[in-house]
Structures are given as structure tokens and as C-alpha cells.
Amino acid sequence: MPTIGTRIDESGTLIREGGAFYLRRDLGGRYQLELHRTPVDEVEKRVRLVGTLVGADLVNADSVILA
């Protein structure tokens, strides 16, 4: 289990539920994302997430790009 402050570099499917975005991880589970931009073109597509774990299953995303 990663600890707060851990760098995250994972792939999965970007999903949107209500006003929040999540990464459905290829490894199982999901992360809620704090985003600096709204990645509307990537929703429901496979993406690569790079960011920092800032809470339990919460990642401050530096980048979300198509994988």
C-alpha cells in the first residue's frame, strides 16, 4: 500500500462520476484525481496517470495522457 507522498505512475481507464474523475487502475481498485485541467477527451479511454498520492486513494495528477 503506497503512502502519502508516493509518486504514482500507472495506467488504467479514466472515468467520470458526477463531478469527479477517477482512474480505474489496471492493477485493480481506483484513484480519485485532483486535476489541473478537465480531461474530457480522455474520459472512458485508457490513460497513463503521473502524479502524487495526497490522501487515501486520492492523487494530485501532474499528467493524464492517452496510453
MOPAC internal coordinates of N, CA, C and O (Angstrom, degrees):
PM7 1SCF
backbone

  N    0.0000 0     0.00 0     0.00 0    0    0    0
  C    1.4501 1     0.00 0     0.00 0    1    0    0
  C    1.5334 1   108.47 1     0.00 0    2    1    0
  O    1.2310 1   120.16 1   -61.23 1    3    2    1
  N    1.3340 1   117.30 1   118.77 1    3    2    1
  C    1.4639 1   119.47 1   179.97 1    5    3    2
  C    1.5362 1   111.48 1   -66.90 1    6    5    3
  O    1.2310 1   120.99 1   -28.05 1    7    6    5
  N    1.3206 1   115.72 1   151.95 1    7    6    5
  C    1.4566 1   121.31 1   179.43 1    9    7    6
  C    1.5222 1   110.12 1  -102.35 1   10    9    7
  O    1.2310 1   120.62 1   -18.87 1   11   10    9
  N    1.3240 1   116.43 1   161.13 1   11   10    9
  C    1.4644 1   121.64 1   178.67 1   13   11   10
  C    1.5227 1   108.94 1   -56.15 1   14   13   11
  O    1.2310 1   121.26 1   -45.43 1   15   14   13
  N    1.3278 1   115.19 1   134.57 1   15   14   13
  C    1.4537 1   121.61 1  -177.22 1   17   15   14
  C    1.5170 1   113.23 1    99.77 1   18   17   15
  O    1.2310 1   120.33 1   168.90 1   19   18   17
  N    1.3411 1   116.98 1   -11.10 1   19   18   17
  C    1.4638 1   121.25 1   179.61 1   21   19   18
  C    1.5293 1   110.41 1   -69.19 1   22   21   19
  O    1.2310 1   120.47 1   -43.33 1   23   22   21
  N    1.3323 1   116.71 1   136.67 1   23   22   21
  C    1.4671 1   121.30 1   173.32 1   25   23   22
  C    1.5163 1   108.25 1   -73.14 1   26   25   23
  O    1.2310 1   120.82 1   -44.39 1   27   26   25
  N    1.3077 1   116.04 1   135.61 1   27   26   25
  C    1.4637 1   122.92 1   179.85 1   29   27   26
  C    1.5237 1   108.14 1  -112.96 1   30   29   27
  O    1.2310 1   120.71 1   -49.63 1   31   30   29
  N    1.3106 1   116.25 1   130.37 1   31   30   29
  C    1.4677 1   122.77 1   175.34 1   33   31   30
  C    1.5245 1   105.48 1  -141.69 1   34   33   31
  O    1.2310 1   120.95 1   -85.77 1   35   34   33
  N    1.3272 1   115.80 1    94.23 1   35   34   33
  C    1.4639 1   121.13 1  -174.01 1   37   35   34
  C    1.5159 1   110.93 1  -139.53 1   38   37   35
  O    1.2310 1   121.66 1   -18.43 1   39   38   37
  N    1.3196 1   114.42 1   161.57 1   39   38   37
  C    1.4578 1   121.53 1   175.55 1   41   39   38
  C    1.5178 1   109.56 1  -114.05 1   42   41   39
  O    1.2310 1   121.63 1   -22.86 1   43   42   41
  N    1.3331 1   114.49 1   157.14 1   43   42   41
  C    1.4496 1   120.93 1   177.84 1   45   43   42
  C    1.5095 1   109.39 1   173.42 1   46   45   43
  O    1.2310 1   120.94 1    18.60 1   47   46   45
  N    1.3286 1   115.81 1  -161.40 1   47   46   45
  C    1.4567 1   121.88 1  -179.97 1   49   47   46
  C    1.5206 1   109.34 1  -107.03 1   50   49   47
  O    1.2310 1   120.59 1   -50.52 1   51   50   49
  N    1.3251 1   116.47 1   129.48 1   51   50   49
  C    1.4594 1   121.37 1   177.17 1   53   51   50
  C    1.5224 1   108.66 1   -80.50 1   54   53   51
  O    1.2310 1   120.51 1   -54.98 1   55   54   53
  N    1.3192 1   116.64 1   125.02 1   55   54   53
  C    1.4627 1   120.90 1   178.76 1   57   55   54
  C    1.5195 1   109.87 1  -125.87 1   58   57   55
  O    1.2310 1   121.47 1   -24.08 1   59   58   57
  N    1.3238 1   114.80 1   155.92 1   59   58   57
  C    1.4644 1   121.02 1   178.52 1   61   59   58
  C    1.5157 1   108.21 1  -123.87 1   62   61   59
  O    1.2310 1   120.80 1   -50.53 1   63   62   61
  N    1.3199 1   116.08 1   129.47 1   63   62   61
  C    1.4594 1   122.37 1   176.25 1   65   63   62
  C    1.5146 1   107.09 1  -129.69 1   66   65   63
  O    1.2310 1   121.05 1   -66.15 1   67   66   65
  N    1.3298 1   115.59 1   113.85 1   67   66   65
  C    1.4579 1   119.03 1  -175.18 1   69   67   66
  C    1.5108 1   109.29 1    62.93 1   70   69   67
  O    1.2310 1   120.31 1    52.43 1   71   70   69
  N    1.3182 1   117.02 1  -127.57 1   71   70   69
  C    1.4600 1   121.01 1   179.17 1   73   71   70
  C    1.5094 1   113.65 1   -96.31 1   74   73   71
  O    1.2310 1   119.79 1  -173.66 1   75   74   73
  N    1.3384 1   118.01 1     6.34 1   75   74   73
  C    1.4625 1   121.23 1  -175.63 1   77   75   74
  C    1.5280 1   111.31 1  -109.58 1   78   77   75
  O    1.2310 1   121.37 1   -26.66 1   79   78   77
  N    1.3315 1   114.99 1   153.34 1   79   78   77
  C    1.4628 1   121.94 1   176.22 1   81   79   78
  C    1.5249 1   109.01 1  -113.53 1   82   81   79
  O    1.2310 1   121.25 1   -35.03 1   83   82   81
  N    1.3299 1   115.22 1   144.97 1   83   82   81
  C    1.4594 1   122.16 1  -178.96 1   85   83   82
  C    1.5143 1   109.51 1  -135.98 1   86   85   83
  O    1.2310 1   121.16 1   -27.60 1   87   86   85
  N    1.3284 1   115.39 1   152.40 1   87   86   85
  C    1.4477 1   121.50 1   169.16 1   89   87   86
  C    1.5161 1   106.66 1  -103.92 1   90   89   87
  O    1.2310 1   120.28 1   -63.81 1   91   90   89
  N    1.3420 1   117.06 1   116.19 1   91   90   89
  C    1.4603 1   121.76 1   171.09 1   93   91   90
  C    1.5131 1   105.58 1   -82.18 1   94   93   91
  O    1.2310 1   120.84 1   -75.75 1   95   94   93
  N    1.3159 1   116.00 1   104.25 1   95   94   93
  C    1.4531 1   123.13 1  -169.47 1   97   95   94
  C    1.5234 1   112.93 1   -69.55 1   98   97   95
  O    1.2310 1   120.51 1   -38.97 1   99   98   97
  N    1.3350 1   116.64 1   141.03 1   99   98   97
  C    1.4653 1   121.28 1   173.45 1  101   99   98
  C    1.5252 1   110.56 1   -60.96 1  102  101   99
  O    1.2310 1   120.34 1   150.78 1  103  102  101
  N    1.3346 1   116.95 1   -29.22 1  103  102  101
  C    1.4712 1   121.79 1  -178.36 1  105  103  102
  C    1.5218 1   112.72 1   -84.28 1  106  105  103
  O    1.2310 1   120.00 1   179.20 1  107  106  105
  N    1.3321 1   117.60 1    -0.80 1  107  106  105
  C    1.4550 1   121.76 1  -178.01 1  109  107  106
  C    1.5146 1   110.88 1   101.85 1  110  109  107
  O    1.2310 1   120.64 1   -31.99 1  111  110  109
  N    1.3157 1   116.39 1   148.01 1  111  110  109
  C    1.4536 1   121.60 1  -178.22 1  113  111  110
  C    1.5179 1   110.68 1    82.97 1  114  113  111
  O    1.2310 1   121.52 1     9.06 1  115  114  113
  N    1.3294 1   114.69 1  -170.94 1  115  114  113
  C    1.4573 1   118.60 1   179.11 1  117  115  114
  C    1.5196 1   110.34 1  -153.31 1  118  117  115
  O    1.2310 1   121.41 1   -23.07 1  119  118  117
  N    1.3166 1   114.91 1   156.93 1  119  118  117
  C    1.4635 1   123.12 1   174.00 1  121  119  118
  C    1.5196 1   108.77 1  -115.37 1  122  121  119
  O    1.2310 1   120.52 1   -42.50 1  123  122  121
  N    1.3317 1   116.62 1   137.50 1  123  122  121
  C    1.4636 1   120.00 1   167.05 1  125  123  122
  C    1.5230 1   106.30 1   -82.27 1  126  125  123
  O    1.2310 1   120.68 1   -34.40 1  127  126  125
  N    1.3299 1   116.30 1   145.60 1  127  126  125
  C    1.4651 1   120.23 1  -173.44 1  129  127  126
  C    1.5223 1   111.91 1  -114.61 1  130  129  127
  O    1.2310 1   120.86 1   -45.11 1  131  130  129
  N    1.3274 1   115.97 1   134.89 1  131  130  129
  C    1.4652 1   123.00 1   164.98 1  133  131  130
  C    1.5206 1   104.84 1   -94.95 1  134  133  131
  O    1.2310 1   120.59 1   -62.14 1  135  134  133
  N    1.3272 1   116.48 1   117.86 1  135  134  133
  C    1.4610 1   120.74 1  -172.94 1  137  135  134
  C    1.5233 1   111.56 1  -114.15 1  138  137  135
  O    1.2310 1   121.01 1   -32.85 1  139  138  137
  N    1.3375 1   115.67 1   147.15 1  139  138  137
  C    1.4583 1   122.17 1   176.13 1  141  139  138
  C    1.5227 1   111.41 1   -91.59 1  142  141  139
  O    1.2310 1   120.72 1   164.72 1  143  142  141
  N    1.3295 1   116.23 1   -15.28 1  143  142  141
  C    1.4680 1   122.60 1   174.85 1  145  143  142
  C    1.5286 1   107.10 1  -145.03 1  146  145  143
  O    1.2310 1   120.67 1   -19.45 1  147  146  145
  N    1.3129 1   116.32 1   160.55 1  147  146  145
  C    1.4604 1   120.92 1  -179.82 1  149  147  146
  C    1.5283 1   109.17 1   -92.79 1  150  149  147
  O    1.2310 1   120.06 1   -66.01 1  151  150  149
  N    1.3340 1   117.49 1   113.99 1  151  150  149
  C    1.4670 1   121.14 1  -174.61 1  153  151  150
  C    1.5365 1   112.84 1   -87.90 1  154  153  151
  O    1.2310 1   120.10 1  -119.56 1  155  154  153
  N    1.3197 1   117.41 1    60.44 1  155  154  153
  C    1.4639 1   120.58 1  -173.90 1  157  155  154
  C    1.5250 1   113.05 1   -61.87 1  158  157  155
  O    1.2310 1   119.49 1   148.55 1  159  158  157
  N    1.3295 1   118.58 1   -31.45 1  159  158  157
  C    1.4636 1   121.06 1  -179.01 1  161  159  158
  C    1.5280 1   112.80 1   -72.66 1  162  161  159
  O    1.2310 1   120.06 1   161.62 1  163  162  161
  N    1.3203 1   117.49 1   -18.38 1  163  162  161
  C    1.4541 1   121.47 1  -176.23 1  165  163  162
  C    1.5306 1   113.49 1   -98.52 1  166  165  163
  O    1.2310 1   119.39 1   174.71 1  167  166  165
  N    1.3349 1   118.77 1    -5.29 1  167  166  165
  C    1.4689 1   121.88 1  -177.44 1  169  167  166
  C    1.5261 1   109.81 1   -61.25 1  170  169  167
  O    1.2310 1   121.26 1   -44.31 1  171  170  169
  N    1.3448 1   115.19 1   135.69 1  171  170  169
  C    1.4671 1   124.21 1  -179.26 1  173  171  170
  C    1.5296 1   112.53 1    66.17 1  174  173  171
  O    1.2310 1   120.40 1  -157.48 1  175  174  173
  N    1.3368 1   116.83 1    22.52 1  175  174  173
  C    1.4633 1   121.63 1   176.34 1  177  175  174
  C    1.5232 1   108.90 1  -122.33 1  178  177  175
  O    1.2310 1   121.39 1   -17.98 1  179  178  177
  N    1.3223 1   114.95 1   162.02 1  179  178  177
  C    1.4630 1   120.56 1   177.45 1  181  179  178
  C    1.5270 1   108.44 1   -77.24 1  182  181  179
  O    1.2310 1   121.14 1   -50.13 1  183  182  181
  N    1.3389 1   115.42 1   129.87 1  183  182  181
  C    1.4570 1   121.14 1  -176.44 1  185  183  182
  C    1.5232 1   110.70 1  -134.52 1  186  185  183
  O    1.2310 1   121.69 1   -13.83 1  187  186  185
  N    1.3168 1   114.36 1   166.17 1  187  186  185
  C    1.4676 1   122.48 1   170.56 1  189  187  186
  C    1.5212 1   106.42 1  -111.82 1  190  189  187
  O    1.2310 1   120.91 1   -50.94 1  191  190  189
  N    1.3230 1   115.86 1   129.06 1  191  190  189
  C    1.4653 1   123.51 1   178.80 1  193  191  190
  C    1.5190 1   109.43 1  -109.13 1  194  193  191
  O    1.2310 1   120.77 1   -49.24 1  195  194  193
  N    1.3345 1   116.14 1   130.76 1  195  194  193
  C    1.4582 1   121.80 1   171.67 1  197  195  194
  C    1.5200 1   106.07 1  -126.01 1  198  197  195
  O    1.2310 1   120.59 1   -51.00 1  199  198  197
  N    1.3297 1   116.47 1   129.00 1  199  198  197
  C    1.4553 1   120.23 1  -179.08 1  201  199  198
  C    1.5179 1   111.14 1  -175.64 1  202  201  199
  O    1.2310 1   121.21 1    17.93 1  203  202  201
  N    1.3460 1   115.29 1  -162.07 1  203  202  201
  C    1.4585 1   122.24 1  -177.48 1  205  203  202
  C    1.5169 1   109.63 1  -127.21 1  206  205  203
  O    1.2310 1   120.55 1   -47.09 1  207  206  205
  N    1.3237 1   116.55 1   132.91 1  207  206  205
  C    1.4551 1   121.38 1   176.07 1  209  207  206
  C    1.5310 1   108.51 1   -69.86 1  210  209  207
  O    1.2310 1   120.50 1   -58.53 1  211  210  209
  N    1.3333 1   116.64 1   121.47 1  211  210  209
  C    1.4696 1   120.79 1  -176.88 1  213  211  210
  C    1.5205 1   112.40 1  -117.47 1  214  213  211
  O    1.2310 1   119.97 1   175.78 1  215  214  213
  N    1.3030 1   117.67 1    -4.22 1  215  214  213
  C    1.4588 1   123.08 1   178.44 1  217  215  214
  C    1.5135 1   108.47 1  -167.39 1  218  217  215
  O    1.2310 1   120.86 1    -1.95 1  219  218  217
  N    1.3218 1   115.95 1   178.05 1  219  218  217
  C    1.4658 1   119.84 1   178.19 1  221  219  218
  C    1.5231 1   108.76 1   -61.97 1  222  221  219
  O    1.2310 1   120.30 1   -68.86 1  223  222  221
  N    1.3231 1   117.02 1   111.14 1  223  222  221
  C    1.4706 1   123.24 1   179.81 1  225  223  222
  C    1.5264 1   113.28 1    60.39 1  226  225  223
  O    1.2310 1   119.61 1  -151.63 1  227  226  225
  N    1.3270 1   118.35 1    28.37 1  227  226  225
  C    1.4678 1   123.92 1   177.82 1  229  227  226
  C    1.5237 1   108.62 1  -124.26 1  230  229  227
  O    1.2310 1   120.89 1   -56.55 1  231  230  229
  N    1.3402 1   115.91 1   123.45 1  231  230  229
  C    1.4724 1   121.50 1  -176.76 1  233  231  230
  C    1.5231 1   109.48 1  -120.02 1  234  233  231
  O    1.2310 1   121.08 1   -50.51 1  235  234  233
  N    1.3286 1   115.54 1   129.49 1  235  234  233
  C    1.4660 1   121.40 1   170.09 1  237  235  234
  C    1.5219 1   105.25 1   -84.52 1  238  237  235
  O    1.2310 1   120.92 1   -68.40 1  239  238  237
  N    1.3356 1   115.85 1   111.60 1  239  238  237
  C    1.4613 1   121.60 1  -170.95 1  241  239  238
  C    1.5290 1   111.28 1   -85.35 1  242  241  239
  O    1.2310 1   121.18 1   -52.42 1  243  242  241
  N    1.3428 1   115.35 1   127.58 1  243  242  241
  C    1.4678 1   120.58 1   170.84 1  245  243  242
  C    1.5181 1   109.83 1   -85.01 1  246  245  243
  O    1.2310 1   120.67 1   143.15 1  247  246  245
  N    1.3421 1   116.33 1   -36.85 1  247  246  245
  C    1.4673 1   119.87 1   177.75 1  249  247  246
  C    1.5279 1   110.41 1  -152.79 1  250  249  247
  O    1.2310 1   121.96 1   -34.11 1  251  250  249
  N    1.3133 1   113.86 1   145.89 1  251  250  249
  C    1.4640 1   123.28 1   171.88 1  253  251  250
  C    1.5250 1   105.09 1  -133.55 1  254  253  251
  O    1.2310 1   120.92 1   -70.76 1  255  254  253
  N    1.3274 1   115.85 1   109.24 1  255  254  253
  C    1.4639 1   120.14 1  -177.24 1  257  255  254
  C    1.5259 1   109.38 1  -128.22 1  258  257  255
  O    1.2310 1   121.21 1   -23.65 1  259  258  257
  N    1.3330 1   115.28 1   156.35 1  259  258  257
  C    1.4615 1   119.32 1   177.37 1  261  259  258
  C    1.5197 1   110.27 1   -61.20 1  262  261  259
  O    1.2310 1   121.21 1   -41.64 1  263  262  261
  N    1.3112 1   115.29 1   138.36 1  263  262  261
  C    1.4766 1   120.49 1  -178.98 1  265  263  262
  C    1.5063 1   110.27 1   -97.06 1  266  265  263
  O    1.2310 1   120.10 1   180.00 1  267  266  265

